Amino acid sequence: MCSSDLTTDGLCGLVRSGVWWMCFCLLAVVGRAENWPQWRGPRGDGVSVERGLPHAWSREQNVRWRVELPAAGNSTPVIWQNRIFLTQPPTDAKQRGLWCLDAETGATLWSRTVEWSGPDPTHSTNPVCSSSAVTDGERVIAWFGSAGIHCWDFDGRLLWSRETGIQKHIWGYGASPVIAEGRVYLNFGPGENAALYALDVKTGEVLWQRAEELDRDGTSEAKFQSADYTGSWSTPVIRELAGKTQLLLSVPFRVRSFDPVDGRELWSAEGTNALCYTSPLVHGNTVIAMGGYNGMAVAVRADGSGDVTGSHRVWRHAKTKQRIGSGVVHEGHIYIHNDPGIAECFDAVTGELKWEQRLDGPGGKGTNWSSVTLTGDGLCYSLNQSGDCFVWRATAEGFQQVAVNSLGESSNSSVAVSNGRLYLRTHKALWCVGQ
């Protein structure tokens, strides 16, 4: 049997034995497979290079396994080779949990809990443990709001824990940690203690923190100036732009870029609104940020310094539909599935709306909190609150639906992709779709 770590001598032997072509084909398949190590996948942008993923499934068709979950949750599974990591509220309200499951069978390999009896306010639609885990292949890290951020190895041994203070907001938390260059980045918030953190991935030591700066620009309605209607649930995105590494984040009223090494602000621009749920998108040298309720959208060139509102803003939408899930960028266009259940396509360069389409499925609720997942063959996957998963083409020529598949279970999560399979989290179960 061939593997991806064959030696040169081994390959020569296979060629001599007449089975080189079979091995080449197998290696090609393996080469397209990717881990899904964080919320929104390998690059934090919702894009997978994998192709040929399942288009059609149901509760009885094309399902490899289904695992019941003890309580509802909004987080998305992350996958590294044969392991799945899922943050999960246990039945005990004073605990916060992380599960490790076998990707082949769905069997539980281990689970760990963190005790927390202090204040942890949230909304009924946003259960605790709504932040997704992150892994670098050696360790897995989960943030549990006021219960702190914690790191385990792949055998479930606790490596470190760090308290980051009380997270307090009427709608709870949702941003997920990300790992890059030996550091863990966390958008801790929303609420009065909101801050951007950088921690050492090996020790949990706080390398720097930067308190969130609320710069009210007067463009939002009055009620959104209050603490209850202000906040960021945006997960940071790290990119090489304009010759430097930039950490991008959508915060109330602004999109900001930071130096990930020391936390210095590189540039910022006005243009978002008081509630920011989505992560920034990147097209070329342009960063696109999209606001939430009564939201706005803004595109900014990433080669500026300081306040670039007047010099580097490319386009801005003053008011848009509510966006909770993040979009994807494909061939110069943005594709997103909005909260009201409407898919949209925008020109990333001009901001022009190319088309919009209401997505109707067999479920009774068409609203959507899911972020779009894009595969290597240009297909978008988005999962609405009824558990209807839409498969549609990323094309600016008009909406083209490929399939709609219903699990009959409500969901606020996004589709994860790894090794030719789809992983879908509902409020009742974790599903593995594919063979």
C-alpha positions as CSV (number, residue, x, y, z in Angstrom):
1,M,0.0,0.0,0.0
2,C,1.3,3.5,-0.9
3,S,1.7,6.3,1.5
4,S,2.7,10.0,1.2
5,D,6.1,9.4,2.9
6,L,7.5,7.0,0.4
7,T,11.3,7.0,0.0
8,T,13.0,7.4,-3.4
9,D,14.0,3.8,-3.4
10,G,10.5,2.8,-2.5
11,L,9.1,4.8,-5.5
12,C,11.7,3.2,-7.8
13,G,10.6,-0.2,-6.6
14,L,7.0,0.6,-7.3
15,V,7.8,1.8,-10.8
16,R,9.8,-1.4,-11.4
17,S,6.9,-3.5,-10.1
18,G,4.4,-1.9,-12.5
19,V,2.1,-0.3,-9.9
20,W,3.5,3.3,-10.1
21,W,0.4,4.7,-11.7
22,M,-1.9,3.4,-9.0
23,C,0.4,4.9,-6.4
24,F,0.4,8.2,-8.3
25,C,-3.3,8.3,-8.3
26,L,-3.5,7.6,-4.6
27,L,-1.0,10.3,-3.8
28,A,-2.9,12.7,-5.9
29,V,-6.0,12.0,-3.8
30,V,-4.1,12.3,-0.6
31,G,-2.5,15.6,-1.8
32,R,-5.9,17.2,-2.2
33,A,-6.9,16.3,1.3
34,E,-6.6,19.0,4.0
35,N,-7.0,19.3,7.7
36,W,-9.6,21.8,9.0
37,P,-7.6,23.1,12.0
38,Q,-9.6,26.1,13.0
39,W,-12.9,27.8,12.5
40,R,-13.2,28.6,8.7
41,G,-10.5,26.0,7.7
42,P,-6.8,25.9,6.9
43,R,-6.4,29.6,6.0
44,G,-9.3,31.0,8.1
45,D,-11.2,32.1,5.0
46,G,-13.8,29.3,4.6
47,V,-12.0,27.8,1.6
48,S,-10.9,24.2,1.0
49,V,-8.9,22.9,-1.9
50,E,-10.7,19.6,-1.8
51,R,-12.8,18.6,-4.7
52,G,-15.5,16.0,-5.4
53,L,-17.2,16.3,-2.0
54,P,-20.7,14.9,-1.5
55,H,-23.5,16.9,-3.1
56,A,-26.5,14.9,-1.9
57,W,-27.3,13.3,1.4
58,S,-30.2,12.8,3.9
59,R,-30.7,11.3,7.3
60,E,-30.5,7.9,5.6
61,Q,-28.3,8.5,2.5
62,N,-24.5,9.0,2.3
63,V,-24.1,9.4,6.1
64,R,-21.0,7.7,7.5
65,W,-21.9,8.2,11.1
66,R,-24.0,10.4,13.4
67,V,-23.1,11.0,17.1
68,E,-25.6,12.4,19.6
69,L,-24.5,15.5,21.5
70,P,-25.5,16.1,25.1
71,A,-26.7,19.7,24.6
72,A,-27.1,22.3,21.8
73,G,-24.1,24.3,20.7
74,N,-23.0,26.7,17.9
75,S,-19.4,25.9,17.5
76,T,-17.9,24.2,14.4
77,P,-15.8,21.0,14.6
78,V,-12.1,21.2,13.8
79,I,-10.2,18.3,12.3
80,W,-6.6,17.1,12.2
81,Q,-6.1,13.8,10.4
82,N,-8.1,11.2,12.2
83,R,-9.1,13.5,15.2
84,I,-12.1,15.8,15.5
85,F,-12.2,18.4,18.3
86,L,-15.5,19.9,19.3
87,T,-16.3,22.4,22.1
88,Q,-19.4,21.2,23.8
89,P,-21.6,22.3,26.7
90,P,-22.1,19.3,29.0
91,T,-25.4,18.8,30.8
92,D,-23.9,20.3,33.9
93,A,-24.3,24.1,33.6
94,K,-21.1,24.7,35.6
95,Q,-18.9,22.9,33.1
96,R,-17.4,23.7,29.8
97,G,-16.3,20.8,27.6
98,L,-14.0,19.7,24.8
99,W,-14.5,16.4,23.0
100,C,-12.0,14.5,20.9
101,L,-13.6,12.0,18.5
102,D,-12.3,9.5,15.9
103,A,-13.0,10.9,12.4
104,E,-13.5,7.4,11.0
105,T,-16.1,6.2,13.4
106,G,-17.3,9.1,15.5
107,A,-16.3,7.3,18.7
108,T,-15.2,9.4,21.6
109,L,-11.5,9.2,22.2
110,W,-11.5,11.5,25.3
111,S,-13.4,14.5,26.7
112,R,-12.3,17.2,29.1
113,T,-14.3,19.7,31.2
114,V,-13.5,23.0,32.9
115,E,-15.4,24.0,36.0
116,W,-17.0,27.4,36.1
117,S,-19.6,28.6,38.6
118,G,-19.2,32.4,38.1
119,P,-21.2,34.8,35.9
120,D,-21.4,33.8,32.2
121,P,-24.3,35.6,30.7
122,T,-25.5,34.8,27.2
123,H,-28.6,34.5,25.0
124,S,-30.7,31.4,24.6
125,T,-29.7,31.3,20.9
126,N,-26.0,31.3,21.8
127,P,-25.2,28.5,24.2
128,V,-21.9,28.5,26.1
129,C,-18.9,26.9,24.3
130,S,-19.9,28.7,21.1
131,S,-16.2,29.4,20.3
132,S,-14.6,26.7,18.1
133,A,-11.3,25.1,19.1
134,V,-8.1,25.5,17.2
135,T,-5.2,23.0,16.7
136,D,-1.7,23.0,15.2
137,G,-1.3,19.3,15.1
138,E,0.4,19.0,18.5
139,R,-2.0,20.7,20.8
140,V,-5.7,21.8,20.8
141,I,-6.8,25.1,22.4
142,A,-10.3,26.1,23.4
143,W,-11.7,29.4,24.8
144,F,-14.6,29.2,27.2
145,G,-15.4,32.9,27.8
146,S,-15.1,33.8,31.5
147,A,-13.9,30.2,32.2
148,G,-10.6,31.0,30.4
149,I,-8.5,29.6,27.6
150,H,-7.1,26.1,27.9
151,C,-4.6,23.9,26.0
152,W,-4.4,20.1,25.8
153,D,-2.2,17.7,23.9
154,F,-3.7,15.2,21.6
155,D,-4.0,12.6,24.4
156,G,-6.0,15.0,26.5
157,R,-3.3,16.0,28.9
158,L,-3.7,19.6,30.1
159,L,-0.7,21.7,29.1
160,W,-1.7,25.1,30.4
161,S,-4.7,27.3,31.3
162,R,-5.0,31.1,31.3
163,E,-7.6,33.3,32.9
164,T,-8.4,36.3,30.8
165,G,-11.1,37.9,32.9
166,I,-14.8,38.1,32.9
167,Q,-16.5,38.1,29.5
168,K,-19.9,39.8,29.9
169,H,-22.5,40.6,27.2
170,I,-26.2,39.9,26.9
171,W,-25.5,37.8,23.8
172,G,-22.4,35.9,25.0
173,Y,-19.3,35.3,23.0
174,G,-18.4,33.6,19.7
175,A,-15.0,34.5,18.4
176,S,-12.6,31.6,18.0
177,P,-8.8,31.5,18.8
178,V,-6.3,31.2,15.9
179,I,-2.7,30.0,15.9
180,A,0.1,31.5,13.8
181,E,3.9,31.6,14.2
182,G,4.0,30.2,17.7
183,R,1.2,32.5,19.0
184,V,-2.4,32.2,19.9
185,Y,-4.6,35.2,19.0
186,L,-8.0,35.8,20.7
187,N,-10.6,38.5,20.2
188,F,-11.8,38.5,23.8
189,G,-15.2,40.0,23.9
190,P,-17.6,41.6,23.5
191,G,-18.2,43.6,26.7
192,E,-16.4,46.0,28.9
193,N,-13.3,43.8,29.1
194,A,-13.0,43.3,25.3
195,A,-9.4,43.1,24.1
196,L,-7.2,41.4,21.5
197,Y,-4.8,38.9,23.1
198,A,-1.6,37.3,21.9
199,L,-0.4,34.3,23.9
200,D,2.6,31.9,23.6
201,V,1.2,28.7,22.2
202,K,3.5,26.5,24.3
203,T,3.0,28.2,27.7
204,G,-0.1,30.4,27.5
205,E,2.0,33.4,28.6
206,V,0.4,36.7,27.6
207,L,2.8,38.3,25.1
208,W,0.6,41.4,24.6
209,Q,-2.9,42.5,24.9
210,R,-4.7,45.5,23.4
211,A,-8.0,46.8,24.8
212,E,-10.7,47.3,22.3
213,E,-11.1,51.0,21.4
214,L,-14.6,52.0,20.6
215,D,-14.5,54.9,18.1
216,R,-18.1,55.9,17.6
217,D,-18.3,57.7,14.3
218,G,-21.9,58.8,14.6
219,T,-23.1,56.8,11.6
220,S,-25.1,54.3,13.6
221,E,-28.6,54.7,15.1
222,A,-28.7,55.9,18.7
223,K,-29.7,52.5,20.3
224,F,-26.6,50.9,18.8
225,Q,-24.4,53.2,20.8
226,S,-25.3,51.3,24.0
227,A,-23.1,48.5,25.4
228,D,-25.9,45.9,24.7
229,Y,-25.9,46.8,21.1
230,T,-22.2,47.2,20.6
231,G,-19.6,44.5,20.2
232,S,-17.4,42.3,18.0
233,W,-17.7,38.5,17.6
234,S,-15.2,38.6,14.8
235,T,-12.4,35.9,14.6
236,P,-9.1,37.4,13.6
237,V,-7.6,36.7,10.1
238,I,-3.8,36.8,9.5
239,R,-2.5,37.6,6.0
240,E,0.7,38.7,4.2
241,L,-0.4,42.1,2.7
242,A,1.6,45.0,1.4
243,G,4.9,43.3,2.3
244,K,4.1,42.6,5.9
245,T,2.1,40.2,8.1
246,Q,-1.1,41.7,9.2
247,L,-3.7,40.6,11.8
248,L,-7.1,41.8,10.6
249,L,-10.1,42.3,12.8
250,S,-13.6,43.8,12.5
251,V,-14.6,45.8,15.6
252,P,-17.4,48.3,16.2
253,F,-17.3,51.1,13.7
254,R,-13.9,50.2,12.3
255,V,-11.8,47.5,10.5
256,R,-8.3,47.4,12.0
257,S,-5.0,45.9,11.1
258,F,-2.4,45.0,13.8
259,D,1.2,43.8,13.8
260,P,0.9,40.3,15.2
261,V,4.3,40.4,16.8
262,D,3.8,43.3,19.1
263,G,0.1,44.4,18.8
264,R,0.8,47.8,17.2
265,E,-2.0,49.1,15.1
266,L,-0.9,49.4,11.5
267,W,-4.0,51.0,10.1
268,S,-7.7,51.4,10.6
269,A,-10.7,52.7,8.7
270,E,-14.2,53.7,9.6
271,G,-17.1,51.9,7.9
272,T,-18.5,49.1,10.0
273,N,-21.4,49.4,12.4
274,A,-21.8,48.8,16.1
275,L,-22.3,45.0,15.8
276,C,-19.6,43.0,14.0
277,Y,-20.2,39.2,13.7
278,T,-18.2,38.3,10.6
279,S,-14.5,37.9,10.0
280,P,-12.7,40.1,7.4
281,L,-12.3,38.8,3.9
282,V,-9.3,39.5,1.7
283,H,-9.1,40.0,-2.1
284,G,-5.7,40.8,-3.4
285,N,-4.5,43.8,-1.4
286,T,-8.0,44.7,-0.2
287,V,-9.7,43.9,3.1
288,I,-13.5,43.6,3.2
289,A,-15.4,43.9,6.5
290,M,-19.1,43.4,6.9
291,G,-21.2,44.5,9.8
292,G,-24.1,42.8,11.6
293,Y,-27.6,44.1,12.4
294,N,-28.5,47.2,10.4
295,G,-25.1,46.6,9.1
296,M,-22.6,48.2,6.8
297,A,-19.8,46.9,4.6
298,V,-16.5,48.4,3.7
299,A,-13.5,47.6,1.5
300,V,-10.0,49.0,2.4
301,R,-6.6,48.8,0.7
302,A,-4.2,47.3,3.2
303,D,-1.1,49.3,2.3
304,G,-1.8,52.4,4.4
305,S,-0.7,53.7,7.8
306,G,-2.8,55.2,10.6
307,D,-6.4,56.3,9.9
308,V,-6.9,55.5,6.2
309,T,-10.6,56.3,6.1
310,G,-10.2,59.1,3.7
311,S,-7.3,57.7,1.6
312,H,-7.7,53.9,1.3
313,R,-11.4,53.1,1.4
314,V,-12.3,51.5,-1.9
315,W,-16.1,51.2,-1.4
316,R,-18.7,51.3,1.3
317,H,-22.3,50.1,1.7
318,A,-24.1,52.3,4.2
319,K,-26.8,49.7,5.0
320,T,-27.0,46.0,4.4
321,K,-29.0,42.9,5.4
322,Q,-27.9,41.4,8.8
323,R,-24.9,39.2,8.4
324,I,-23.9,36.8,11.1
325,G,-22.0,34.1,9.1
326,S,-19.0,35.1,7.1
327,G,-18.6,34.9,3.3
328,V,-16.0,33.6,0.9
329,V,-14.1,35.2,-2.0
330,H,-13.8,33.4,-5.3
331,E,-12.5,34.8,-8.6
332,G,-13.0,38.4,-7.6
333,H,-16.4,38.0,-6.1
334,I,-17.8,37.7,-2.6
335,Y,-20.4,35.0,-1.8
336,I,-22.4,35.2,1.5
337,H,-25.5,33.7,3.0
338,N,-27.2,36.4,5.1
339,D,-29.2,36.0,8.3
340,P,-32.6,36.5,6.5
341,G,-31.8,33.5,4.4
342,I,-30.7,35.3,1.2
343,A,-27.5,34.4,-0.7
344,E,-25.7,37.3,-2.4
345,C,-22.8,37.8,-4.8
346,F,-20.8,41.0,-4.9
347,D,-18.0,42.2,-7.0
348,A,-15.1,42.4,-4.6
349,V,-13.4,45.3,-6.5
350,T,-16.4,47.6,-6.9
351,G,-18.9,46.4,-4.2
352,E,-21.5,46.0,-6.9
353,L,-24.3,43.5,-6.2
354,K,-24.3,41.0,-9.0
355,W,-27.3,38.9,-7.7
356,E,-29.2,37.8,-4.7
357,Q,-31.4,34.7,-4.1
358,R,-33.6,33.6,-1.2
359,L,-32.7,30.0,-0.3
360,D,-35.8,28.0,0.5
361,G,-35.5,24.5,1.9
362,P,-37.8,21.9,3.3
363,G,-37.3,23.1,6.9
364,G,-39.6,25.7,8.4
365,K,-37.0,28.3,9.3
366,G,-35.0,29.8,6.5
367,T,-32.8,32.2,8.6
368,N,-29.1,31.5,8.5
369,W,-26.1,31.9,10.9
370,S,-23.8,29.7,8.9
371,S,-20.6,30.9,7.3
372,V,-20.2,29.8,3.7
373,T,-17.7,27.0,3.0
374,L,-16.1,26.9,-0.5
375,T,-14.6,23.8,-2.1
376,G,-11.9,23.5,-4.7
377,D,-14.4,22.9,-7.5
378,G,-16.2,26.2,-6.8
379,L,-19.1,24.9,-4.8
380,C,-20.5,26.8,-1.8
381,Y,-22.0,25.0,1.2
382,S,-24.2,26.8,3.8
383,L,-26.4,25.4,6.5
384,N,-29.5,27.3,7.7
385,Q,-31.2,27.2,11.1
386,S,-33.5,24.4,10.0
387,G,-30.6,22.1,9.1
388,D,-31.1,22.5,5.4
389,C,-27.7,22.5,3.7
390,F,-27.6,24.3,0.4
391,V,-25.0,23.5,-2.3
392,W,-24.6,26.2,-4.9
393,R,-22.1,27.4,-7.4
394,A,-19.8,30.3,-6.8
395,T,-20.5,32.1,-10.1
396,A,-21.3,35.7,-10.8
397,E,-23.5,34.7,-13.7
398,G,-26.5,34.1,-11.4
399,F,-27.5,31.8,-8.6
400,Q,-27.1,28.1,-9.5
401,Q,-28.3,25.6,-7.0
402,V,-26.8,22.2,-7.1
403,A,-28.7,20.5,-4.2
404,V,-30.4,21.1,-1.0
405,N,-30.1,18.5,1.8
406,S,-32.0,18.4,5.0
407,L,-31.0,16.8,8.3
408,G,-34.2,17.8,10.0
409,E,-32.3,19.2,13.0
410,S,-31.7,22.9,13.7
411,S,-28.2,24.3,13.5
412,N,-26.3,27.6,13.9
413,S,-23.0,26.0,12.8
414,S,-20.9,26.0,9.6
415,V,-19.8,23.1,7.4
416,A,-16.3,21.7,8.0
417,V,-14.4,19.8,5.3
418,S,-11.6,17.3,5.6
419,N,-10.4,14.2,3.8
420,G,-13.3,14.0,1.3
421,R,-16.0,14.3,4.0
422,L,-18.3,17.0,5.3
423,Y,-18.8,17.5,9.1
424,L,-22.1,19.2,10.1
425,R,-22.9,20.1,13.7
426,T,-26.6,20.4,14.7
427,H,-28.1,21.1,18.1
428,K,-28.7,17.4,18.5
429,A,-25.7,15.7,16.8
430,L,-22.5,15.7,14.9
431,W,-22.8,14.3,11.4
432,C,-20.1,12.9,9.1
433,V,-21.3,12.9,5.4
434,G,-19.4,10.9,2.9
435,Q,-17.8,7.5,2.6
